[in-house]
Structure formats: C-alpha cells, structure tokens
Amino acid sequence: MVEKTILYFHVHQPFRLKKRGLFETSNNFFDEEMNKHYFEKATRQCYLKANKILLDNLNSQPEFKFNLSITGTFIEQCYKYNSEVLDSFKKLTDTGQVEILGETYYHSLASLFKEDTEFQEQVKEHSEKINEVFGQHPTTFRNTEALYNNEIAARAKKLGFKNIITEGVERILGYKSPNYLYESPSKMKLLMRNYPLSDDVGYRFSQKSWSEFPLTTEKYTGWIKNSPGDVANIFMDYETFGEHHWEDTGILNFLKYLPNALKNEKIETLKIQETCNKIPVRDEISVPQTISWADMERDESAWLGNRMQKRIFKELEDLAIPIKKVNRPELLKDYRKLQTSDHLHYLCTKSLDDQDVHNYFSPYKGQNAYENFVEYSVLMDQFKEKVKEYSQENNEKVLV
Amino acid sequence: MLGWEFPPAITGGLATHCYHLTKALAKQNISVTFVMTNRRIQNKYDWLNLVQLDAATVLGNYDSFFNTGFFNEVYKINAGIIRKFENEHNFDAIHCQDWLTSIAGRELKKKLGIPLIMTIHATEDDRTGGHPWNQILELELQACREADAIITVSNYTKKKLESFGIPYYKITVIYNSVPIPSEEPFKQKTNKVLFAGRLTVQKGVEFFLKAAKLVLEKKHDVQFLIAGKGELLPKLIELTFDLGIEESVSFLGFVDQNEIKEVYKQCDIFVMPSVSEPFGIVALESMAQKTPIIISKTSGVAEVAKTAIRIDFWDTEKMAASILSALTYQELREEMAERGFKELRNYTWDDAGRDTKKIYEQAIGHG
C-alpha cells in the first residue's frame, strides 16, 4: 500500500514561430502577438487560478508538498507579458513546500544531440535562472517531455543532478511497478511516472465516456492508497488545471480538495529530493532506447517520428557549433528558442488518434504538418542565412 | 445515365468520372445504359450499354459553347434523347450528369414515371467565375428542383446549390476517386513543377506563373510545366514574357489520359491554384503518381485530401514558399508522396459506386 506520493507539475510555454514572408530579412523569428495571446489565455484559465488554490492549500496544510518544473521560456514570457504570474509562482516556492526541478532552459531536444556542450549550457542556464528567481538549486532533473535513456541520465549526473524522473514505460519495467525508487546504471536515483494514475487526471478527468466519470478526490485517493509500492509518482502538465480541462469540468475544485483527501487517506505528499533520501533504491533499471511520456509509443517519435522532423532536428544540431562562432548573443538566444520541442511536435504525422492530440495543441490553427513544415523550413533557411551573414562579417573583422 | 462524353472523348473531368462510376456501378449489379452526345467513339466497353446519338455530331466539342446557335443544338440533342427513350419502359431511374442533358432527363422522368437523379459536377456559377449565363443557370436549377436526388462532388458544390435555394436534404456529397496504380511509381528528382487543367480564369493559371517568378528568384534551375489548352493560352504566353520567365515555362498543350500519368510522375510537385474548383480530380491523379500536391483552399478536393499543402490561390508568395520547400527538402516530398499514396485507399470508386447505388435505391423506393 502506497503511503507516499509525489505530485509534480510541469509549467511551459514555447515561443511560437512567426510566419515569415519568402523574402523577409527581419530579425523577428517569433510571433509576439500569438505568444501573448496563448500566454494570456493560459494565465487566465490556469496559472492564476491554480496558483491561488495551491497557495491556499500550502498555507492551510504545512505538510502538503509538491514539485514544479518551470521552463526558461516560460519565465521569459512572464517578464514580457505579465510578471504577476511569476510572482504568484514565487509565493508558492517561498513556502518552502515546493521543489523545483532542473531541465533545459528552452524545453529542447538538446539531450539527443551527439555533442554534449549545447545540452550542458542550456541546463546550466536554466539552473542559474531558477536560482536567480526562486533561490533554489535544482537537484532533480526532468528532461524535456520526460525523454530519457541511460546516456541522458549520465549527462545529467555530470551536471551535478542527483535524481531524475521519466515515464514508467511498461516495456522497460516489465513485471516491476513504477511505484518504487530505482537507479540508473550511472547511479542516478530514478523515479518513474505512474501513468495510469497520472492520466486519470491529465487525460480522462473530463471524459464523459470514461466508466469512472466523474472522478472525485475520494475515489482517486482511494486508488492511490490501494496501489502496491513505496511511492506513487503523479506527474502532469500544469496546464491540466483549467486549460486542458476547463474550469467547468470541476478540475480546479479537484485540485483544491486533493490535499485534504490525501491527508484523510494518510498519504504523505513529498518533495522529490526528500523522497529519494527517505526510501530505498529497489533495483537498477537500464534504458538503452529513448523513452518519453508522449503518445502511445512513449518514445521520441512525437518529435522525431518522420523525415521532416528529423531533418529540422538535424539542421538544428548542425548549427550548434557554427552559431557560437558568430558571437551574437541575441542570435544564439533565437537559435535556442527554435529548439523548443513544441515546434517539432507540430510536424508530427502519426495515426489519426495521436494526430488529433497534436492538432489540438497546435497554435497554428487549421494547418497540417506539411504546411507547418513549409513555414518552419522558410524560417530555417532564413535563419541559416543570418548565421552565414554574421560569420562572414566576423571573418572580415578578423582579417582587418 | 445521360452523359455528355466518354473516354477516349475527353474534354474535362466528366468523361473520366462517368467511366469509373459506371464501372463501379456494374460491380454493384446495376445495369447502365449510357447515352453520350459528344464525339463518336469506336471503343467497346463490356460493363455498359453505350448509346451514341447522331444529333450530337453537329455540336462539335466544348469550345463551341459560346458560339451562336449553341442552345438550338442543346435542345436538338435533348429532343433526340427524348425521342429515343420516351417509349422504353424498362428503366428504373434516370441519372443525368450535369445540365446539358437535363431537359431530356426532366421530360423522361415525367413520361416514364421514374425518378431523376442529377449529378452536379460544377455549377454555372463556378464555370464562369461568378458571372453565370442565366439561361444555363436556370436550366441547371430547374433540373435540381425537379430532381428526386442530387449528387455533388464536394461540399463546396453542395453549398453553392444551397445558396441558390436547392434544399440541402436532397443533396448528397460523393467525392471523386482515382484508381490506385497496381505498382508504386518510382520518383526521381527533376526540379519540375506541374500545372494541369484547362487554361481558363477559374483555374488560376496566372497565379501559378506569378509564383513561378518568385520561385525562380530564389532558385534558378526549376522548370514549370503547363499541361492543358484553353482560351487563356495567348495571354499566358504573353505573361511569361512580361515576367521574364519564358525560358523556364513549357506549355505542353493537351495531354491525354495515358501521357499525363507520365507527366505527373516526372514532376516533383503539382500545383492546383484554382480560383474556383468544384472538385479537382487532377490533384488525386497526381497523388496516385506519388507527386505531392499544393492545392487551393477553394477546391472540393481540399475537403478530402489530407496529405496536401493548402493555400489561398491569390497568395503567390505562400505558393512559391511551398514549392521551394518541397523542391529543397526531399523529406517533405517523401513524406507527402508516401502518405498521399496510402491515403487514396480511403476513397475509392467502389465506395462511390456503393454510395450511388444507395441513392438510386432510396429514389426508386426499393433495393
């Protein structure tokens, strides 16, 4: 019987790509207006409301704890569009009851680049930002979309992280339960998401056709309690609360009453670092092939499933070294924002079911993956042109 | 079935449609007598009873549409059809393909007491870019009013008819299909971009040329092929000179059904920039040869084809960007070619035959 649970919510907003004219030469690669629109929507529907609920919960129950990951691109959008949102997150972490995880600043796939430097720099940039804003030094690593393999765990360890989280993929776990603490071959403490319990809230909560609909906090905490193991890892996007499920589904009330229901079942909510200190490592788990928490496949195919995605990824990877030679901080910043995994997600052409998910979350309404590719390829060509231009300028300076 | 033309007598998509539809209906055990009124052909088809009416020969081909005395000829043909069938009582239904033979269709419905089904491939409004010839429009609408059931080849055309007051509940959309090649075509990069269709205003050929100009500014070694004939040809040739792209554009003239497959196959990308397109079967034909398609949003085929880049016909910059992206990134071409080829299995002529049979059954009142 599970007596502990780790609640972890992921907060992220990408910088959406600008539709560039074929002959455009400006330095604007991102659609400010569109970003503002989606940021404000998520702020209105989710962030401010859910933060208020969680702050009340933290204040009224000092033993209530949870974990957050907040991307660098999200923090930048707070600065840009509404700093009140960032303040409301700071109030949560100021209670001392919230742990913040480390990740790539740009929610990128740099962990899959052959060369490690780009990944290291993005993770360090993120840790520094988290320290600057929230005064925390992350010790738990969450890679973009829980993308994970042995190599990624080793890379994170090299950066000083102690723990890492990923998906509790059945083909990896076999007969094992995700409800225990494991470790990677490189001796990183490894927590694996209990995806049935996580998806009950993340996906199924508002599905009227679901046999368990409607989901109450009592029913849900009962399921947690009845799971075998040491700890239930319940991880999901923070936007679940108010955006993926709208307020009228009752999701925000669910969040409001969840801590109390957990308390009634005598389930302890924990921060990840203290959990890893408290409970024993049960086994080593080796993950040679990349896994993630996305789609039915739970691998990298949501971002690298087809040739178009692989091509864009390769274009990005190939730029990693040349871009640093031109020594233009703002161009480097843009390069990294282009790496945000969301952009590759919108090029996905999977089976109908997943395609629906991909389309549902696409900000480029009414466009299919091929049309998105056209836009991204136009932008990519122009971006590469810029890099070339600047590096020529640099060379000339050196010659003079 | 009252038609107009039948392969190899082809001026537009109608003949191909009738060819495949009658074949699919034969598979559903429906015996079809097909009346053609255009050119005479020598071919024999074993799945239908082909009736060729002499009155038609005086009419010539499509190009004589706007000659004086045109309507007299249409009435003569219709009178010929009526005379031929007014005493034949062994038919269960009349199915008219477009308005040309609809006078006969309406009259025979009354005389024989059997239901009339109209297929509308394009409305007069579409054919003329919003400046319909009232006499034709009236014939078309009268046929739809009197028809017991109407089939359109797209929702686009259905909505058009509804806008003229034809009740929605009489109209069913049955999309066109193309036969899937038994062997997957093998593609080789050629840097050729294709337009195929009649050279008329509603096909948007000038937008294709303007996009070509933009493409050539970025990439020089690209050839633009234009397959088809039509009234705009002199103007279009002039336009290529005005744009300074005459060396990169080839006018192929009319290309027949067999040759066009080769042309699709030899091109890297197919563009259909129609201003108004009730369906646009050329797009599916191109997919069948694994040539990715860029199609106008204002087309019937855009309702069904998922593996397509959809553009506004006037957005020549986006059109050019799409062409360039497809030419530059083989990954885009390959994904679209493979997906598109597979996608064709989702809508076959057999399905269209089954759906048409259902409409017959409902109109007749029994199976």
Contacts between the chains, C-beta under 8 A, distances in Angstrom:
chain1	res1	chain2	res2	distance
A	21	B	317	6.2
A	22	B	214	6.3
A	22	B	218	7.3
A	22	B	317	5.1
A	22	B	320	5.7
A	22	B	321	4.7
A	22	B	324	7.4
A	23	B	217	7.9
A	23	B	317	7.9
A	306	B	331	7.8
A	306	B	335	5.4
A	307	B	330	8.0
A	307	B	331	3.8
A	307	B	334	5.7
A	307	B	335	5.5
A	308	B	329	7.3
A	308	B	331	4.9
A	308	B	332	5.7
A	308	B	335	5.5
A	310	B	331	7.1
A	311	B	329	6.2
A	311	B	331	4.2
A	349	B	335	6.4
A	349	B	339	6.4
A	368	B	306	6.9
A	368	B	308	7.8
A	368	B	310	7.7
A	370	B	292	7.9
A	370	B	307	7.1
A	370	B	308	7.2
A	370	B	309	5.1
A	370	B	332	6.5
A	370	B	335	7.3
A	370	B	336	5.8
A	371	B	309	5.5
A	371	B	310	6.7
A	371	B	322	7.8
A	373	B	325	6.8
A	373	B	329	7.4
A	373	B	332	5.4
A	374	B	309	6.2
A	374	B	318	7.8
A	374	B	321	5.8
A	374	B	322	4.9
A	374	B	325	4.4
A	374	B	326	7.9
A	374	B	332	7.5
A	375	B	321	7.9
A	377	B	325	4.4
A	377	B	328	7.0
A	377	B	329	5.6
A	377	B	332	7.2
A	378	B	321	5.1
A	378	B	324	7.7
A	378	B	325	6.6
A	381	B	328	7.5
